[in-house]
């Protein structure tokens, strides 16, 4: 039987190494684990008999991924974009609670953006921004 020519084979790994590969992979995994939680709750027809235990496992996985992501240095705009996607997911979860790890992760994105901007702007601007920070503090 002939195979369909429009089928795209699934790949297990990216084609080439990316400087932020570990970070992006962890951010994507976090999106899958935490982003799908609401769907599980909507599907469960019981009084959370199935969604509850699955959600607890996903929350633990999500916490482990946040911990891992906090320890990874952002090297590219792709890494910043991946972290921004995680922060957007955290902020749009509808939860009234943000864990201390999620707060720390969100703060790390702000620092990454600032550091990326400083390195792109050059040393002169970095000095000016540092002086501005001292004035604001």
N, C-alpha and C positions, 0 to 999 in steps of 0.2 A: 504494500500500500504506500502511495506517495505521501510524503510529509508536506504539510502546508508550508508555503514559502513565506507567509507573513507572520509566522510564529517567532517571537524573539526569545532565544534561550536565556534562562536565568543565570546570572553570574554570582558566584559566592564571594568574590573579592573584587575590589576596584581594579581597573586595568593597570594603573600605574601608582606608585607610592605617592601619597599626598603628605605634605609636611604636618598637617593636622588630622591625619587619618584616624588615630586613636580617639581624639576628641570628637570628631564628626561622627564616627561610628557609635560612640557612647551617647551622643545627643540624639541620634536617630533611634537607637535602642530605647532611650528614655521616652521619646515620642510614641513609639509603639506600645510600650508598657503602660505609660500613664495616659496617653491620649485616647486609648481605646476603652478606658474604664467606664465612662458614661454609657457606652454602647452595651456593655455587659449588664449593667444595672437595668437598662431599658428592656433588655431581652429576658431577664430572669422573671418568670411568672409567679415564683414563690415569694415568700416573705424573706427575701435575700438569702435563702438556703444555699444557693450556688454562687451568686455574685459576691457575697460577703467574704467567704474563704478565698476566692480568686483575687478579690481586691486587696486583701491583706498580703497575699504573696506578691502582687504587683507593687504595692506600696513599699515592701521591703526591697524589691529589685530596684525600684525608682530611687530609694534612699541610697542604695549602694552605688548606683550610677551617678547620682549627684556628687557623692563623696569622691568617686573616681574623676569626674569632670573637674572638680575643684582643684585637683592636683595636676591637671594638664595645662601646660602653657599654650596660649593661643599664638600661632605663628603667622596666620594669613587672614585675609578678609573672609574666606570661606569658614574658618574657625569661628570668627566673630559672628557671622551669619547663623551658623549652627547654634551657637550659644544664645543668640537673640531669639531663635525659634523656640528654644527650651523656655526662656524667660516669658515669651508670649504665651506658651502653653500653661506655665505656672499661673500667670496673671488671669488667664481666661478660664481657669478650671471651675470657677463658680464657688470655690471653697472660701470660707471666711478665715481659714488658717493657712499661714505660710510658715513652713518650718524654718528654724534657724539656718539649716544647711541651704535651703532655697534662697533665703535672704543673702547669705554669704556668696552663693553662686551668682545671684543677680548683681551684687556689688562687684564681683570679679569681672563681669561683663563690662560694667562701667569703667573699671580700671583698664581693661584690655583696650577698649575704645580710646581712652585717653592716651595710653602708651603708644598705640598705633598712630594716633594723630601726632603725638610728639615726635615720633621717629620719622614720620612723613614730612613734618614741618621743618625739621632741622634743629640744630642746637640753639640758635638765636631765639627762635620762638619758644623753645623749651625753657630758657632762662626767663623770658617774659611771662610765661604762664606760671612758672614757679613763684615769681614775684607777685603775680596776681593772687595766687592761692594764699600767700602769706597775708596779703591785705584783707582778704575775705575772712580769714580765720580769726 
